[in-house]
């Protein structure tokens, strides 16, 4: 295109050639969620394995994925991955801060309120997934249920509800693992290897 003064204007189209960060975020969330809920279901005690996953894969990896989604102009992905990454870090802090003497341990009512707020956030984010794949809808729907089950279990002091939540959380976590790995395989094979719906 040439202006009246004879200067040529070149239009540059910025094509995003970076990788899809969603599988990293989904796998960080999913694998950490499975492991925590194996604990909630009673398979093993809380220990350094879950805390380390919460800090690094559930936490840091999701925050990185959220930043990358932000760079791709994906508000939903940036909000979801950054928020859940920080959820994992706050959860680890809730467990570790009392052990360091920096804060008193939160009682069950406070933890129930914390989990209920995350359930509310996730329920509203679920509405956003209605514009996305069925696989992502399942992840967010099952996560909403998980947060509210855990909140009810803590508020009522009912260990049975927490165990039920653990099994539901294992399903939720594996659904996120499936969704993340499906995206990787579908991209690698340039066709639908694992359907997302």
C-alpha positions in Angstrom: 0.0 0.0 0.0 1.3 3.5 -0.9 0.4 6.7 0.9 -0.2 10.1 -0.9 3.4 11.1 0.1 4.7 8.1 -1.8 5.8 6.2 1.3 5.1 2.5 1.3 3.4 1.0 4.3 4.0 -2.7 5.0 1.5 -4.6 7.0 3.0 -7.3 9.2 0.9 -10.1 10.4 2.1 -11.6 13.7 1.6 -15.4 13.5 1.8 -17.2 16.8 4.1 -20.2 16.2 4.4 -21.2 19.8 3.3 -24.5 21.3 0.0 -25.1 22.9 0.5 -24.7 26.7 -2.8 -26.3 27.7 -1.5 -29.9 27.9 1.2 -28.8 30.4 -1.4 -27.1 32.6 -3.9 -30.0 32.3 -1.3 -32.6 33.1 0.1 -30.5 36.0 -3.4 -30.2 37.4 -4.5 -33.7 36.6 -1.6 -35.7 37.9 -1.4 -33.8 41.1 -5.1 -34.0 41.6 -5.0 -37.8 41.2 -2.2 -38.2 43.7 -3.9 -35.9 46.3 -7.2 -37.7 46.0 -5.5 -41.1 46.3 -4.6 -39.7 49.8 -8.2 -38.4 50.4 -9.5 -41.9 49.4 -7.3 -43.4 52.1 -4.6 -45.1 50.0 -1.7 -43.4 51.7 -0.9 -40.6 54.1 0.0 -37.0 53.3 3.7 -36.7 52.7 6.4 -35.0 50.8 5.4 -36.5 47.4 2.1 -34.7 47.4 3.6 -31.5 48.7 6.4 -31.6 46.1 3.8 -32.2 43.3 1.7 -29.4 44.6 4.6 -26.9 44.6 6.2 -27.8 41.3 3.9 -29.6 38.9 0.4 -28.6 40.2 1.7 -25.2 41.1 4.6 -23.9 39.1 3.9 -25.8 35.9 0.3 -24.5 35.8 1.4 -20.9 36.5 3.9 -21.2 33.5 1.0 -22.6 31.4 -1.2 -19.7 32.5 1.4 -17.1 31.5 1.8 -18.8 28.1 -2.0 -18.7 27.6 -2.0 -15.0 28.5 0.6 -14.5 25.8 -1.7 -16.3 23.4 -4.5 -13.9 24.3 -6.5 -16.7 25.9 -8.1 -15.1 29.0 -9.9 -18.3 30.0 -6.7 -20.4 29.9 -4.6 -17.7 31.6 -7.2 -17.4 34.4 -7.7 -21.1 34.9 -4.1 -22.3 34.9 -2.7 -19.4 36.9 -5.5 -19.7 39.5 -5.2 -23.4 39.9 -1.5 -23.2 40.0 -1.8 -20.8 42.8 -4.4 -23.0 44.4 -1.9 -25.8 44.7 0.7 -23.4 46.2 -1.8 -22.0 48.8 -2.8 -25.5 49.7 0.8 -26.5 50.4 1.2 -23.2 52.3 -1.8 -24.1 54.4 -0.2 -27.4 55.3 3.4 -26.1 55.9 2.9 -22.7 57.5 1.7 -24.1 60.8 4.6 -26.5 60.9 7.1 -23.6 60.6 5.4 -21.7 63.4 4.6 -18.8 61.0 0.8 -19.2 61.3 -1.7 -21.1 63.3 -3.4 -24.1 61.6 -6.8 -23.3 60.0 -9.7 -25.1 61.6 -12.1 -27.3 59.5 -14.6 -24.5 59.1 -12.0 -22.2 57.6 -10.8 -25.0 55.2 -14.4 -25.6 54.2 -14.8 -22.0 53.4 -11.6 -22.1 51.3 -12.7 -25.1 49.4 -16.2 -23.7 48.9 -14.8 -20.5 47.4 -12.7 -22.6 44.9 -15.9 -24.6 44.2 -17.8 -21.4 43.4 -14.9 -20.1 41.2 -14.8 -23.5 39.4 -18.5 -23.6 38.9 -18.5 -20.2 37.2 -15.5 -21.2 35.1 -17.4 -24.4 34.1 -20.0 -22.1 32.4 -17.1 -20.9 30.2 -16.3 -24.5 29.1 -19.7 -24.7 27.5 -18.0 -23.1 24.6 -15.2 -25.7 24.6 -14.8 -29.4 24.3 -16.9 -32.0 26.2 -13.7 -33.3 27.7 -12.9 -29.9 29.2 -16.5 -29.6 30.4 -16.2 -32.8 32.3 -12.9 -31.7 33.9 -14.5 -28.5 35.3 -17.9 -30.1 36.2 -16.2 -32.9 38.1 -13.8 -30.4 39.8 -16.7 -28.3 40.9 -18.3 -31.3 42.5 -14.9 -32.3 44.1 -14.4 -28.9 45.8 -18.0 -28.9 47.2 -17.7 -32.5 48.4 -14.4 -31.7 50.2 -15.9 -28.5 51.7 -18.9 -30.4 53.0 -16.7 -33.2 54.3 -14.6 -30.6 56.3 -17.6 -28.5 57.4 -19.5 -31.6 58.7 -16.4 -33.3 60.0 -17.5 -36.4 58.0 -14.6 -38.6 56.9 -16.8 -40.7 54.7 -17.7 -37.7 52.5 -14.0 -36.9 52.2 -13.3 -40.5 51.1 -16.1 -40.3 48.5 -14.6 -37.0 47.3 -11.3 -38.7 47.0 -12.7 -41.3 44.6 -14.5 -38.5 42.6 -11.3 -36.5 42.6 -9.3 -39.4 41.1 -11.9 -39.5 38.2 -11.6 -35.7 37.9 -7.8 -35.8 37.8 -7.6 -38.6 35.2 -10.1 -36.7 33.0 -7.6 -33.8 33.0 -4.7 -36.2 32.3 -6.7 -37.6 29.4 -7.6 -34.2 28.0 -4.0 -33.0 28.1 -2.5 -36.2 26.6 -5.3 -36.2 23.9 -4.2 -32.8 22.8 -0.6 -33.9 22.6 -1.3 -37.0 20.6 -3.8 -35.3 18.3 -1.3 -32.6 17.5 1.5 -35.1 16.9 -0.5 -37.3 14.6 -2.3 -34.4 12.9 -5.6 -36.2 13.3 -8.0 -37.2 16.1 -6.3 -40.1 17.9 -8.1 -39.4 21.2 -11.5 -37.7 20.9 -12.2 -34.6 22.9 -15.8 -34.1 21.9 
